[in-house]
Amino acid sequence: MLNKGGLEKVELEKVAEELKRILSEKRYIHSLGTMKKAKELAAVYGEDEEKAAFAGLIHDIAKEMSKEKILEYAKNHNIKMDQIEEKQLGLMHAKLGASIAKEKYNVDEEIQNAILYHTTGNIRMNRFAKIIYLADKLEENRNYPGIEELRELAKIDIDNAMIITIDFVLEKSIKLKRLIHPNAIELRNYILR
């Protein structure tokens, strides 16, 4: 459905209907919010708005897979888990989501990478991937202290918005006593340098 040039005959409404059938109502609403925010940020930064909307919509396509399905899909598609992902299997939804997006919708590498990096981040993120990362964290259904200011900052300074968002995610992980993936720390340090 997609080619290297971007969207080709993809009807977001049809994809949204597919997602509505496989995701919980809360995750589906989040996906719609991420789609909307991704399109908004893409417009600000001169990226392809429809491509960003599509990536935002499908970024969590594998989020609600059961542990068994995650392990089965990863094994069948030769998707490797690192030590952190083995302990926090939920992080695998990004790798699986990128694979499913390629397999099901034939998305290009830029969308695959944006989905792949939207959870932990990665120093290889380009501006498009940063837009999807921020859209996921700043969409209209999210609510936490400072989010309104961060939403505004994301429109004028994407890298500073990334740092503050990463800091928020790290702080939340620490409070919840979750493992912190080294990609997040590496990305934070990379942007700061």
C-alpha positions as a Markdown table, in Angstrom:
| # | Residue | x | y | z |
|---|---|---|---|---|
| 1 | Met | 0.0 | 0.0 | 0.0 |
| 2 | Leu | 3.0 | 2.3 | 0.4 |
| 3 | Asn | 6.0 | 2.9 | -1.8 |
| 4 | Lys | 9.2 | 4.8 | -1.4 |
| 5 | Gly | 7.5 | 8.1 | -2.3 |
| 6 | Gly | 5.0 | 7.8 | 0.6 |
| 7 | Leu | 1.3 | 7.0 | 0.7 |
| 8 | Glu | -0.3 | 5.3 | -2.2 |
| 9 | Lys | -4.0 | 4.6 | -2.1 |
| 10 | Val | -4.0 | 4.2 | 1.7 |
| 11 | Glu | -7.3 | 5.2 | 3.2 |
| 12 | Leu | -6.7 | 6.1 | 6.8 |
| 13 | Glu | -10.3 | 5.4 | 7.5 |
| 14 | Lys | -10.0 | 1.8 | 6.5 |
| 15 | Val | -6.8 | 1.3 | 8.5 |
| 16 | Ala | -8.5 | 3.0 | 11.5 |
| 17 | Glu | -11.4 | 0.6 | 11.2 |
| 18 | Glu | -9.0 | -2.3 | 11.2 |
| 19 | Leu | -7.3 | -0.9 | 14.3 |
| 20 | Lys | -10.6 | -0.4 | 16.0 |
| 21 | Arg | -11.2 | -4.1 | 15.8 |
| 22 | Ile | -7.9 | -5.2 | 17.3 |
| 23 | Leu | -7.2 | -2.5 | 19.9 |
| 24 | Ser | -8.9 | -1.6 | 23.1 |
| 25 | Glu | -11.0 | 1.6 | 23.0 |
| 26 | Lys | -8.4 | 3.4 | 25.0 |
| 27 | Arg | -5.5 | 2.4 | 22.7 |
| 28 | Tyr | -7.5 | 3.2 | 19.7 |
| 29 | Ile | -8.3 | 6.7 | 20.9 |
| 30 | His | -4.6 | 7.1 | 21.7 |
| 31 | Ser | -3.7 | 6.0 | 18.2 |
| 32 | Leu | -6.2 | 8.6 | 16.7 |
| 33 | Gly | -4.7 | 11.3 | 18.9 |
| 34 | Thr | -1.2 | 10.3 | 17.9 |
| 35 | Met | -2.2 | 10.5 | 14.2 |
| 36 | Lys | -3.6 | 14.0 | 14.7 |
| 37 | Lys | -0.5 | 15.3 | 16.6 |
| 38 | Ala | 1.9 | 13.7 | 14.1 |
| 39 | Lys | 0.1 | 15.4 | 11.2 |
| 40 | Glu | 0.2 | 18.7 | 13.1 |
| 41 | Leu | 3.9 | 18.4 | 13.9 |
| 42 | Ala | 4.7 | 17.3 | 10.3 |
| 43 | Ala | 3.1 | 20.4 | 9.0 |
| 44 | Val | 5.2 | 22.6 | 11.3 |
| 45 | Tyr | 8.5 | 20.9 | 10.3 |
| 46 | Gly | 7.8 | 20.5 | 6.6 |
| 47 | Glu | 7.5 | 16.7 | 6.6 |
| 48 | Asp | 4.9 | 14.7 | 4.7 |
| 49 | Glu | 1.7 | 15.2 | 6.7 |
| 50 | Glu | -0.2 | 12.1 | 5.4 |
| 51 | Lys | 2.8 | 9.9 | 5.9 |
| 52 | Ala | 3.2 | 11.2 | 9.5 |
| 53 | Ala | -0.6 | 10.7 | 10.1 |
| 54 | Phe | -0.3 | 7.1 | 8.9 |
| 55 | Ala | 2.7 | 6.4 | 11.0 |
| 56 | Gly | 1.0 | 7.9 | 14.0 |
| 57 | Leu | -2.1 | 5.9 | 13.5 |
| 58 | Ile | -0.3 | 2.5 | 13.3 |
| 59 | His | 2.5 | 3.1 | 15.7 |
| 60 | Asp | 0.9 | 0.9 | 18.4 |
| 61 | Ile | -0.5 | -1.8 | 16.2 |
| 62 | Ala | 1.3 | -4.5 | 18.2 |
| 63 | Lys | 0.9 | -2.8 | 21.6 |
| 64 | Glu | -1.8 | -5.1 | 23.0 |
| 65 | Met | -0.5 | -8.4 | 21.8 |
| 66 | Ser | -0.3 | -11.1 | 24.5 |
| 67 | Lys | 3.0 | -12.3 | 25.8 |
| 68 | Glu | 2.5 | -15.5 | 24.0 |
| 69 | Lys | 1.8 | -13.8 | 20.7 |
| 70 | Ile | 4.8 | -11.5 | 21.1 |
| 71 | Leu | 7.1 | -14.4 | 21.7 |
| 72 | Glu | 5.6 | -16.4 | 18.8 |
| 73 | Tyr | 5.7 | -13.4 | 16.3 |
| 74 | Ala | 9.3 | -12.6 | 17.3 |
| 75 | Lys | 10.4 | -16.2 | 16.9 |
| 76 | Asn | 8.6 | -16.6 | 13.5 |
| 77 | His | 10.0 | -13.4 | 12.2 |
| 78 | Asn | 13.5 | -13.7 | 13.7 |
| 79 | Ile | 13.2 | -10.6 | 15.7 |
| 80 | Lys | 15.8 | -10.5 | 18.4 |
| 81 | Met | 15.2 | -9.3 | 22.0 |
| 82 | Asp | 17.8 | -7.6 | 24.0 |
| 83 | Gln | 18.2 | -8.2 | 27.8 |
| 84 | Ile | 15.9 | -5.2 | 28.7 |
| 85 | Glu | 13.2 | -6.4 | 26.3 |
| 86 | Glu | 13.4 | -9.9 | 27.7 |
| 87 | Lys | 12.6 | -8.5 | 31.2 |
| 88 | Gln | 10.0 | -5.9 | 29.9 |
| 89 | Leu | 8.3 | -7.6 | 27.0 |
| 90 | Gly | 6.0 | -4.7 | 26.4 |
| 91 | Leu | 8.9 | -2.8 | 24.8 |
| 92 | Met | 8.8 | -5.4 | 22.0 |
| 93 | His | 5.7 | -3.8 | 20.6 |
| 94 | Ala | 7.9 | -1.3 | 18.7 |
| 95 | Lys | 10.0 | -3.9 | 16.9 |
| 96 | Leu | 6.9 | -6.0 | 16.2 |
| 97 | Gly | 4.9 | -3.0 | 15.1 |
| 98 | Ala | 7.6 | -2.0 | 12.6 |
| 99 | Ser | 7.6 | -5.5 | 11.2 |
| 100 | Ile | 3.8 | -5.7 | 11.0 |
| 101 | Ala | 3.7 | -2.3 | 9.3 |
| 102 | Lys | 6.2 | -3.4 | 6.7 |
| 103 | Glu | 4.5 | -6.8 | 6.2 |
| 104 | Lys | 0.8 | -5.6 | 6.2 |
| 105 | Tyr | 1.1 | -2.1 | 4.6 |
| 106 | Asn | 4.5 | -2.2 | 2.8 |
| 107 | Val | 5.6 | 0.9 | 4.6 |
| 108 | Asp | 8.9 | 2.5 | 3.7 |
| 109 | Glu | 12.0 | 2.4 | 5.9 |
| 110 | Glu | 11.3 | 5.9 | 7.4 |
| 111 | Ile | 7.9 | 4.8 | 8.8 |
| 112 | Gln | 9.4 | 1.5 | 9.9 |
| 113 | Asn | 12.1 | 3.3 | 11.8 |
| 114 | Ala | 9.7 | 5.8 | 13.3 |
| 115 | Ile | 7.6 | 3.0 | 14.7 |
| 116 | Leu | 10.7 | 1.0 | 15.8 |
| 117 | Tyr | 12.1 | 4.0 | 17.7 |
| 118 | His | 8.9 | 5.5 | 19.2 |
| 119 | Thr | 9.3 | 3.7 | 22.6 |
| 120 | Thr | 12.9 | 3.8 | 23.6 |
| 121 | Gly | 14.3 | 6.3 | 21.1 |
| 122 | Asn | 17.5 | 5.8 | 19.1 |
| 123 | Ile | 20.4 | 8.0 | 18.0 |
| 124 | Arg | 19.5 | 7.2 | 14.4 |
| 125 | Met | 16.2 | 9.0 | 14.7 |
| 126 | Asn | 15.7 | 11.6 | 11.9 |
| 127 | Arg | 13.2 | 14.5 | 12.2 |
| 128 | Phe | 10.3 | 12.3 | 11.0 |
| 129 | Ala | 11.0 | 9.7 | 13.7 |
| 130 | Lys | 11.2 | 12.5 | 16.4 |
| 131 | Ile | 7.8 | 13.7 | 15.2 |
| 132 | Ile | 6.2 | 10.3 | 15.8 |
| 133 | Tyr | 8.0 | 9.9 | 19.1 |
| 134 | Leu | 6.7 | 13.3 | 20.3 |
| 135 | Ala | 3.2 | 12.8 | 18.8 |
| 136 | Asp | 2.9 | 9.5 | 20.9 |
| 137 | Lys | 3.9 | 11.3 | 24.1 |
| 138 | Leu | 2.0 | 14.6 | 23.5 |
| 139 | Glu | -1.2 | 13.7 | 21.8 |
| 140 | Glu | -4.4 | 15.4 | 23.1 |
| 141 | Asn | -5.5 | 12.5 | 25.3 |
| 142 | Arg | -2.3 | 12.5 | 27.4 |
| 143 | Asn | -2.4 | 14.6 | 30.5 |
| 144 | Tyr | 0.5 | 15.2 | 32.9 |
| 145 | Pro | 2.1 | 18.3 | 34.5 |
| 146 | Gly | 3.8 | 20.6 | 32.0 |
| 147 | Ile | 2.3 | 18.9 | 28.9 |
| 148 | Glu | 0.7 | 22.1 | 27.5 |
| 149 | Glu | 4.0 | 23.9 | 27.6 |
| 150 | Leu | 5.7 | 20.9 | 26.1 |
| 151 | Arg | 3.2 | 20.7 | 23.3 |
| 152 | Glu | 4.0 | 24.3 | 22.4 |
| 153 | Leu | 7.7 | 23.8 | 22.7 |
| 154 | Ala | 7.5 | 20.8 | 20.3 |
| 155 | Lys | 6.3 | 23.3 | 17.6 |
| 156 | Ile | 9.3 | 25.5 | 17.9 |
| 157 | Asp | 12.3 | 23.4 | 19.1 |
| 158 | Ile | 12.0 | 19.7 | 18.4 |
| 159 | Asp | 15.3 | 18.7 | 20.0 |
| 160 | Asn | 14.6 | 20.5 | 23.3 |
| 161 | Ala | 11.1 | 19.0 | 23.3 |
| 162 | Met | 12.8 | 15.6 | 22.8 |
| 163 | Ile | 15.1 | 16.1 | 25.8 |
| 164 | Ile | 12.3 | 17.2 | 28.1 |
| 165 | Thr | 10.1 | 14.3 | 27.0 |
| 166 | Ile | 12.8 | 11.8 | 27.4 |
| 167 | Asp | 13.5 | 13.2 | 30.9 |
| 168 | Phe | 9.8 | 12.8 | 31.7 |
| 169 | Val | 9.8 | 9.2 | 30.5 |
| 170 | Leu | 12.9 | 8.3 | 32.4 |
| 171 | Glu | 11.6 | 9.9 | 35.6 |
| 172 | Lys | 8.3 | 7.9 | 35.2 |
| 173 | Ser | 10.3 | 4.7 | 34.6 |
| 174 | Ile | 12.4 | 5.3 | 37.8 |
| 175 | Lys | 9.3 | 6.0 | 39.9 |
| 176 | Leu | 7.7 | 2.8 | 38.6 |
| 177 | Lys | 11.0 | 0.9 | 39.2 |
| 178 | Arg | 11.2 | -0.2 | 35.5 |
| 179 | Leu | 14.4 | -1.0 | 33.7 |
| 180 | Ile | 15.6 | 1.9 | 31.6 |
| 181 | His | 16.6 | 1.0 | 28.0 |
| 182 | Pro | 20.1 | 2.3 | 27.1 |
| 183 | Asn | 18.8 | 3.6 | 23.8 |
| 184 | Ala | 16.9 | 6.3 | 25.7 |
| 185 | Ile | 20.0 | 7.5 | 27.7 |
| 186 | Glu | 22.1 | 7.3 | 24.6 |
| 187 | Leu | 19.6 | 9.4 | 22.6 |
| 188 | Arg | 19.4 | 12.0 | 25.4 |
| 189 | Asn | 23.2 | 12.3 | 25.6 |
| 190 | Tyr | 23.4 | 12.5 | 21.8 |
| 191 | Ile | 20.9 | 15.3 | 21.5 |
| 192 | Leu | 22.6 | 17.2 | 24.4 |
| 193 | Arg | 26.0 | 17.0 | 22.7 |
